[in-house]
Amino acid sequence: MNKNTKITIYAVVVIVVLMIITLIVVSSNKNKSITQKQLPPAKVVNVQPVDAPKGQLITGFPQAAAEKGNTIDSSYMFKNDQGSGSYTASFTSSKSVQDEYNYYTSFLKSQKLSVSSEKYTPELASIFAYDSSQNVNVTITKQPKSTSILIVYTK
């Protein structure tokens, strides 16, 4: 075999190997696409928002969480078709962030909820508590002339 024949054979072998590798890669990508198309669609949960009348708490929101003297700004719930949902209320208070933080930290613990995270600054405080059937997040924010409180219960 002469030198040119050897080079031609090597070139053909290299081209054939590259074609085989390309076919394998393309084939594996097609299989991934087919697999992704065969996955069932995600279940869509029907969520219905419901607002409480102005100045009132939505039914299902724990009445005890509304500290006396605070103004109810709004309250609503999102309830899914499986019966669970989230209940939200926002309040305005004349007390300081620290006073409200102390009140809600004590309140949540008195309700036998485990406080798993809490953060306090004079401008913003947050408390997260839970038990086996619910999660509660309280956010307290300093406003120019008042304090805002947002409470979300998820059941």
N, C-alpha and C positions, 0 to 999 in steps of 0.2 A: 504494500500500500504506500502510495506516495503521500507527501506532506499535505497537499491540497485536499486529497480524499479524507485524510484524518480530520482536518479542520472542518470540513463539510459535515462529517459524521458527528463530531462534537457539537457543532452548531445546531444540527437537527435534534440531537438528544437534549440539549439545553432548552430549545424551543418547545419540545414535547413536554418536558418536565414543567416548564413554566405554564403551559396550557393546562396540564393536569392540576397544578396548584390553583390556578385561576378558577377552574371548574369546581374544585372542592370548596373554595371560599364562596363562590356565588351560590352553590347548592346549599351550603349551610345557612347563608343569609335568607334564602327562600324558605327554608324549613322554619326559621325563626318567625318570619312573617306569617306563615300558615298557622303556627302555634298561637301567635298573638291574636289572630283573627278568630280562632276557635274558642277563646276564653269567653265565658258567659258575661253578659253586661252586668255592671254593678247595680244593686238593688236601689231604687229611688224611694226614699222615704218621704211621704207626704207630710209637710210641716205647715200647720195652720197658725198664723199669728192672731192673738186676741188681745185687745186693749181693755184695760179697766176704765170705768168712768172717771173723769177728771177728779183728782183729789182722793181717790180710793185705791186700795190694793187689789190686785187681781186675785180672784178665787184660786186658792192653792198656795199663795205666797204666805209664809208663816206670819201671822199677825203680830206675834211677840217680837219679831225682828224690827218692827217699826217703833223706834224709840219715841216716847211721849215728848211732845213739844216740837218734833220735826215736821216739816211740811212735806207732804207727798207730792212730788212734781209729776211723776208718771209711773205707771206700772203696766206690765204686759207679760204675756207668756207665748212661748212657741211650744206647741204640743204636737208630737208626731202620732201617726196612726197606730203605734204600738202602745200608746198610753203614757210614755215618758216625755219629758220636756224640760224646758228651762223657764224659770219664773224670775222676772227682773223688776226692781223698783228703784227709783231714784228719789232722794230726799234732799232738802235744804235744812241746814242747822245753823243756829247762832253760836254754837259752841266751837271750840278750837279743834284742829285736826287731832291734837293729842288727847283731848277729852273724848272725842268720838272713837279714836283708836282704842283707848282704854276700855270704853264701854263695850265696843263690839268684840274685843278680845275676850273679855269676861263673859259676855253674853254667849258667844259661841262655845266656850268651854262649859258653861252652865247647861247648855243643851246637849252635853256629852259628845260634842264633835271634837275630833283630833285636829288641832291647829298644826299644819305641816309646814307652813311658811308664812312669814310675816316680815314686813319692812316698814320702818317709820322714819319720816323726816318731817320737819315742821310744815312743809308744803304738801306732802303726799304720803299716804300710808296705804298699805295693802295687807290683807289677811286672807289666807286660804285655809279652809277647814273641810273636813269630810267625815263621813261614817260609811257604813256598808250600803246605805241606800241613797246618799246624796253628797253633792259637792257644793260648797258655798265659797264665793269670792266676794270680799268687801273691799271696795276702793274708796278712799276718803281723800278729797282734794280741797285745798285752800282756794277760796275765791276772794275777790277784793273786799266784799262786805259780808261773806257768809262761808259756810263749809258745805261742799257737795258730797253726798254719799251715794254710791251705786252698789247695790247688792244683787248678785245673781245666784239663785239656787238651781242646781241641775239635779233632777231625780230620774 
